[in-house]
Amino acid sequence: MRVLSVSYPFAPVRPETPGGAEQVLLALDRALVRSGHGSFVVATVNSTVSGTLLPVPRPPGVIDAQVRADVYEACRSAIRDAVEELDIDVVHMHGVDFHEYMPPDGVPVLVTLHLPLSWYPEKALKTQRPCTYFNCVSKAQESSLPDGAGPVGRIDNGVDIGFWRTARNVKKEYALSMGRVCAEKGFHIAMDAARSAGVPFILAGAVFGYKEHEEYYRDFISPRLSPVSRFIGMVGPGRKRRLLSGARCLLVPSLAPETSSLVAMEALASGTPVVAFANGALAEIVEDGRTGFLVKDEKEMSSAIRECRGLSGEACRRSAAERFAASAMIEKYFETYGNMAACEA
């Protein structure tokens, strides 16, 4: 089987990149190579993959309309060349803007919808392209499908349980958040909640080159930084594992209807409870009062940070192992690839 994975072209595909789409792509790429299949990845030139990287230019500076147009053309060219020259069986699209660089008709296409469905143009979810399928990543996301979308299946996200549960660091007195630093993630709320709870706070992640993201960091994150409230940038898997396993809790104050949360799954697998707003799939991931707390506002989040001391790390690990194993996700994707490869336009 020869699979062409196409990433969101404005973020590198690397182990330290925050974002579920990039991490799911990496997990599938590794699994394809490990299983002896052909894995080809269209992604920015500074990406790191297990299979064969088909690089597109890294967007310079601020991402404006002209940069978008140039990158989309580079993606279309890379995909077209790969399909024509590499005997690709299935193309797997991961970007929110997938409709801008769809492959020519003929090759089967799977689009995983990693983000809230309202963020996609509705017409993109109702494509007339033959042999084209969509995939949701959680029950919450699936429930918000617009009429006429599809055909749509569901494969829930998962994480490498063995990797995350091996770290058994002594718990320290800090709260932690991780992810893309932008307004919808609400990290300023987590910073204020940690300060009210009297515990240090660490934020790990990336500020991508969008004007809105840079303004959010400047106006909401930077003024809240202090010796006990730090932003440490992107972290690789080893440091991420140490941070997650050592934290009192992971804070997920997302203001968006999250379709999934790999970092919440990773925290639970590390034995760390999660305090989150009950938006989207977060209510599916966190078992309120057992593996963390679902809260409504900054005040409740602050109280929950204190209460996390009473939760069992082993209960978190068991829950993650039972519900969020990447092996189940990969098996279902492989089965889907095999079924799709037989599609004839």
C-alpha positions in Angstrom: 0.0 0.0 0.0 1.3 3.4 -0.9 -0.2 6.4 1.0 0.3 10.1 0.3 -0.3 12.2 3.4 -0.9 15.9 2.8 -0.3 18.1 5.9 -1.7 21.6 6.6 1.0 23.5 4.7 1.5 26.4 7.2 2.9 24.3 10.0 5.9 21.9 10.0 5.2 18.2 10.6 7.6 17.5 13.5 7.3 15.8 16.8 7.4 19.1 18.7 4.7 20.8 16.5 1.6 21.5 18.6 -1.5 20.3 16.8 -3.5 17.1 16.6 -3.4 17.0 12.8 0.4 17.0 12.6 0.7 14.4 15.4 -1.9 12.0 13.9 -0.2 12.3 10.5 3.2 11.5 12.2 1.7 8.5 14.0 0.3 7.1 10.7 3.5 7.8 8.8 5.5 5.9 11.4 3.1 3.0 11.4 3.0 2.7 7.6 6.8 2.6 7.4 7.1 0.1 10.3 4.5 -2.1 8.5 6.4 -2.1 5.2 4.1 0.2 3.3 5.0 3.2 1.3 4.6 6.5 3.1 4.9 9.8 1.3 4.3 13.2 3.0 3.6 16.6 1.4 4.7 19.1 4.1 6.9 22.1 4.7 10.6 21.7 3.9 11.5 21.8 7.6 9.4 18.8 8.4 10.7 15.5 9.8 8.9 12.3 8.8 9.6 8.5 8.8 8.7 8.0 5.1 9.6 10.2 2.1 9.1 13.9 2.5 7.9 15.8 -0.6 8.7 19.3 0.5 6.8 22.5 -0.2 8.3 25.9 0.7 8.2 27.1 4.2 6.0 30.2 4.4 8.1 33.3 5.2 7.0 35.8 7.8 3.4 36.8 8.1 0.9 34.6 6.2 -1.0 36.9 3.9 -3.2 36.3 0.8 -0.2 36.1 -1.6 1.7 33.7 0.6 -1.4 31.5 0.8 -1.8 31.5 -3.0 1.8 30.6 -3.6 1.8 27.8 -1.0 -1.5 26.3 -2.4 0.0 26.2 -5.9 3.1 24.5 -4.5 0.9 21.9 -2.8 -1.2 21.3 -6.0 2.0 20.7 -7.9 3.6 18.4 -5.3 0.4 16.3 -5.1 -0.1 16.1 -8.9 3.5 15.0 -9.4 3.3 12.4 -6.6 0.1 10.9 -7.9 1.5 10.7 -11.5 4.9 9.3 -10.6 4.7 7.3 -7.3 1.7 4.9 -8.0 -0.2 6.2 -5.0 -3.1 4.1 -3.7 -4.7 6.6 -1.4 -4.3 10.3 -0.6 -4.9 11.3 3.0 -5.6 15.0 3.5 -5.2 16.6 7.0 -5.5 20.4 6.5 -8.4 22.7 7.2 -7.8 24.1 3.7 -7.7 20.8 1.9 -10.2 21.9 -0.7 -7.6 24.4 -2.1 -5.3 21.6 -3.3 -7.4 18.5 -3.9 -5.8 15.9 -6.2 -7.0 15.4 -9.7 -9.9 12.9 -10.1 -8.9 9.2 -10.2 -7.0 8.6 -6.9 -9.1 7.9 -3.8 -9.0 10.7 -1.2 -9.6 10.5 2.6 -10.0 13.8 4.4 -9.7 13.7 8.2 -11.6 16.6 9.7 -9.4 17.6 12.6 -11.0 20.9 13.4 -14.6 22.2 14.2 -16.7 21.6 11.2 -17.9 25.2 11.2 -14.3 26.2 10.3 -14.6 24.4 6.9 -16.5 25.9 4.0 -19.8 24.0 3.9 -19.4 23.3 0.2 -16.1 21.6 0.8 -17.8 19.0 2.9 -20.3 18.2 0.1 -17.8 17.5 -2.6 -19.0 15.7 -5.8 -15.5 14.4 -6.4 -15.6 10.6 -7.0 -13.9 8.2 -4.4 -13.7 11.0 -1.8 -14.5 10.2 1.9 -14.4 12.2 5.1 -13.5 11.2 8.6 -14.5 12.7 12.0 -12.4 12.2 15.0 -14.9 12.2 17.9 -18.6 11.7 18.7 -18.9 15.4 19.5 -17.6 16.4 16.1 -19.7 13.8 14.2 -22.9 15.2 15.9 -22.3 18.6 14.3 -22.2 17.4 10.7 -24.2 19.6 8.3 -26.9 17.9 6.2 -25.6 16.5 3.0 -22.0 16.2 4.1 -20.0 13.1 3.3 -19.7 10.3 2.9 -18.4 10.5 6.5 -17.0 7.9 8.8 -15.4 8.2 12.3 -12.1 7.1 13.6 -11.4 8.5 17.1 -7.9 9.9 17.8 -5.5 8.0 20.0 -2.0 8.3 21.5 1.0 6.1 22.2 0.0 4.9 25.6 3.3 3.1 26.3 5.4 6.2 25.5 3.5 8.5 27.8 3.0 6.2 30.8 6.7 5.3 31.2 7.6 8.6 32.8 6.9 8.5 36.5 8.2 11.9 37.7 7.5 13.1 41.2 4.6 15.5 41.0 5.6 19.1 41.3 3.6 22.2 42.2 2.9 23.6 38.7 -0.1 23.7 36.4 0.6 23.2 32.7 -1.0 24.2 29.3 0.2 23.2 25.8 -0.8 24.0 22.3 -1.1 26.6 19.6 -1.0 30.1 21.2 -4.1 31.8 19.8 -7.3 33.4 21.1 -9.6 30.3 20.8 -7.3 28.3 23.1 -7.9 30.7 26.0 -4.5 30.3 27.7 -4.7 33.7 29.4 -7.6 32.2 31.4 -5.4 29.3 32.5 -2.7 31.8 33.6 -5.2 33.8 35.7 -6.6 30.6 37.2 -3.2 29.3 38.2 -2.3 32.7 39.7 -5.5 32.7 41.8 -4.8 29.1 42.9 -1.3 30.1 44.0 0.6 27.7 41.8 3.3 28.3 39.2 2.2 28.0 35.6 4.0 26.8 32.4 2.8 27.3 28.9 4.4 25.3 26.1 3.6 25.7 22.4 4.0 27.9 19.4 2.9 31.3 18.1 2.4 30.8 14.4 2.9 33.7 11.9 -0.7 34.9 11.7 -1.4 38.5 12.6 -4.2 37.5 15.0 -2.0 34.9 16.8 0.9 37.4 17.3 -1.5 40.0 18.6 -3.1 37.6 21.1 0.4 36.7 22.4 1.3 40.4 22.7 -1.9 41.6 24.3 -2.9 38.6 26.5 0.0 36.3 27.2 3.1 38.5 27.4 1.6 40.9 30.0 0.9 37.9 32.3 4.4 36.4 32.2 6.4 36.5 35.4 9.0 34.3 37.2 6.1 32.0 38.2 4.2 32.1 34.9 6.4 31.2 32.0 6.1 30.6 28.3 8.8 28.1 27.1 8.0 27.7 23.4 7.8 24.3 21.6 9.1 21.2 23.3 10.1 17.8 21.9 8.5 14.5 23.0 11.0 13.8 25.8 10.6 17.1 27.5 6.9 17.1 26.9 6.6 13.7 28.6 8.6 15.0 31.6 6.5 18.2 31.8 3.2 16.3 31.6 4.1 13.6 34.2 5.5 16.2 36.6 2.6 18.6 36.5 -0.1 18.7 39.1 -2.6 19.1 36.3 -3.0 20.0 32.6 -5.3 23.0 32.0 -7.3 23.1 28.8 -9.3 26.4 28.8 -10.3 26.1 25.1 -13.1 28.5 24.0 -13.6 26.5 20.7 -15.7 23.3 20.3 -12.7 21.0 20.4 -13.0 18.0 18.1 -10.4 16.1 20.2 -7.4 16.8 22.5 -4.3 14.7 22.1 -2.6 16.6 24.8 -5.4 15.8 27.2 -5.1 12.1 26.3 -1.3 12.3 26.7 -1.6 13.9 30.1 -4.0 11.2 31.3 -1.6 8.5 30.0 1.1 10.2 32.0 -0.9 10.0 35.2 -1.8 13.7 35.2 -5.4 14.9 35.6 -7.0 17.4 33.2 -9.0 20.5 34.1 -10.9 21.6 31.0 -13.9 23.6 29.8 -16.6 21.2 28.7 -16.3 22.3 25.0 -16.8 19.7 22.3 -15.0 16.4 22.7 -13.3 17.6 26.0 -16.4 16.4 27.8 -15.8 12.9 26.3 -12.2 12.8 27.3 -12.3 14.0 31.0 -14.2 11.9 33.5 -15.4 14.7 35.8 -14.2 14.0 39.4 -12.2 10.9 38.4 -9.5 11.9 35.8 -10.0 15.6 36.2 -12.6 18.3 36.3 -14.9 19.9 33.8 -15.4 23.6 34.7 -17.3 26.6 33.4 -15.0 29.6 34.1 -11.8 30.8 35.6 -13.0 30.7 39.2 -14.0 27.0 38.9 -10.7 26.2 37.1 -8.8 27.8 40.0 -10.7 25.7 42.5 -10.2 22.5 40.4 -6.4 23.1 40.4 -6.4 22.8 44.2 -8.7 19.7 44.1 -6.5 17.8 41.6 -4.3 16.7 44.5 -6.9 14.3 45.5 -7.2 12.5 42.2 -5.4 9.2 41.4 -2.7 9.2 38.8 -3.2 5.5 38.2 -6.9 6.0 37.5 -5.8 8.5 34.8 -3.4 6.0 33.3 -6.0 3.2 33.3 -8.6 5.4 31.7 -6.2 6.4 28.9 -5.1 2.9 28.2 -8.7 1.7 28.0 -10.0 4.5 25.8 -7.3 6.3 23.8 -4.8 3.8 22.5 -3.2 4.8 19.1 -3.0 1.2 18.1 -6.8 1.1 17.7 -6.8 4.3 15.6 -4.0 3.1 13.3 -5.7 -0.3 12.8 -8.9 1.5 11.7 -7.1 3.8 9.3 -5.2 0.9 7.7 -8.5 -0.9 7.2 -10.0 2.3 5.7 -7.0 2.7 3.4 -7.4 -0.9 2.1 -11.1 -0.4 1.4 -10.6 2.9 -0.3 -7.8 1.6 -2.6 -10.3 -0.6 -4.3 -12.5 2.4 -5.2 -12.9 3.0 -9.0 -14.0 6.5 -10.1 
